Amino acid sequence: MPTSAALRATAVLAATAVLVSLAGCSDDGNGKDGNGDNDLAAQKLDWEDCPAPSAAEGGGTSPSPLAGGTTWQCAFMDVPRDYAKPDGDTIELALIRAKARDTKNRIGSLVFNFGGPGSSGVTGLPSVAADYERLRSRYDLVSFDPRGVGRSVGVQCMDDKELDEYYAQDSTPDDAAGEKTFTESLASFASACEDNSGEDLPHVGTTNAARDMDLMRQALGDDKLHYFGISYGTELGGVYAHLFPKRVGRAVFDAVVDPTKSAEQGLLGQIRGFQLALDNFAKDCVERGDACTLPGNTVKEIEDFIVDLLKRLDKQPVKGIGNRELTQSHAANGILQTLYSQEYWKYLEQGLEDADGGNGELLLSLSDALNGRRPDGSYSNSGAANAAVNCVDSRARFDMAQTKAKLREFREISPVFGDFLGWGLMGCSEWPVDGERDTPDVSAHGSDPILVIGNTGDPATPYAGAKSMADELGKGVGIVLTYKGEGHGAYNSGDKCVQAAVDAYLLRGRVPADGTVCP
């Protein structure tokens, strides 16, 4: 999902994902790892009580026990730094699990990836575990920090003070001086990443993360990988399914990345998706009449108010938190954050009203949350990891002229987000490592069925991506379930129809009919 202003390309790619294409499958069909390192495949994991999250994971306290007293356990797993050199250096991946309640009828481990790329699964899974408690009846719930993320040799770039300046900068330059500053900032960020994590930058892509998951499958003792991927996690799952189709168990892809889209196409889809979500927010505001506090009696009037507010903030930021101001970039980022869920619309309404009156605290807090900034001023490494993964996955590199040539089209699609997201095409332009591919091969002939869930109102991963993913996975593999709702994702919406279909598949192996619609 989007994470920052100047990293807008990688922000866009986090959800629309410029994906990695793979040359061919690695599954040998005999239950072996296909990674060429049987010692690592046979490693035993040393599970212990979880410590407090590291700073790179976002900080905080150790995860609390689940209902019934089950405690969270953590471990590290060794994987090759470079799969082309399987006997070379190894790195450690951080894992977390909560054991299944019904050990007699346990199916195995259910591995989660919640997206990003850059999101810590070690901190993410405990925070949302209550939503998946039914699945823990027969699965150990497992997640991990993918390579480059959090405690798994997390990519490091700028320090906290530098990131404050970086995220606050003007991400929609208006003149030659602004364009120069923007480009120099991208170069400074990329240089800092190379200085602090250069050895690992070539190896943090999705291909290697998928290979890591197959070593994880074996270390967890499972013949097949049972998997729940959300947002970017669907990309990772698709790449895994292509590499190891016969090792796929019961798998769910929710909030689905479109694997057929180029960087530019993916960006266009996301701009349309966020604009649709904003239209729906504004429509709801209009329908509530005087109960809505924003100026305007039509959708256009409300969105014109937002455009005008962002223009004013571009010229004159307002008071934010402490000595930090709400800039145009932070405001646009905060607006994006609220469109991921209909439950956040009330914060969008309040944040816009406050900012219009000169108080930018709420929108700045929302922007901080998306950028991985804690109230104490420290940052997780989610933004750095997001850039590193996306830029090694994608070989798209847009220069200034190419980007500016696209902006008019982007603005026509969305006066609010066109510029803000459009300038993100340059996000990998200064990156020190070449990208791998344009789009991935996620074909998975021979795989067990994969349940692919599309949400018609999803702003970050537009609904059409679900059908594209299912088609690319192959006939009989991709099974599409449609959810007619709002927000990013479907299972986490609480919709009983979606949850019943997913639970029946994961817990009892009942595959829903392709084309099922909820509600």
Beta strands, then each sheet from edge to edge (+ up, - down):
strand 1: 48-49
strand 2: 73-80
strand 3: 90-98
strand 4: 108-113
strand 5: 139-144
strand 6: 225-230
strand 7: 248-254
strand 8: 318-321
strand 9: 324-326
strand 10: 450-457
strand 11: 478-486
strand 12: 516-518
sheet 1: 1+ 2- 3+ 5- 4- 6- 7- 10- 11- 12-
sheet 2: 8+ 9-
end
